[in-house]
């Protein structure tokens, strides 16, 4: 009988179920401020993830410009945080 740590067992369960994607979406929304900073989080109205694309909703023009300029950095930060290629594209709305 194989023995797993609690973390390994949870990861295995998430991998084998539909929950992993939902968990990642929820975790990204919860940790958005931690990943991107207070200013970005404060002015982000919503985050939507669909088919590997992250839609960032904001009505602050300078923030839109800054995020558009740094799309690759945003993707890199998020994917590094999750340890896999979770986000493939960022769209600023």
Buried (B, 14 or more C-beta within 10 A) or exposed (E): EEEEEEEEEEEEEBEEEEEBEEBBBEEBBEEBBEBBEEEBBEBBEEBEBEEEEBBBBBEBEEBBEBBEEBBEEBBEBBBEBBEEEBBEEBBBE
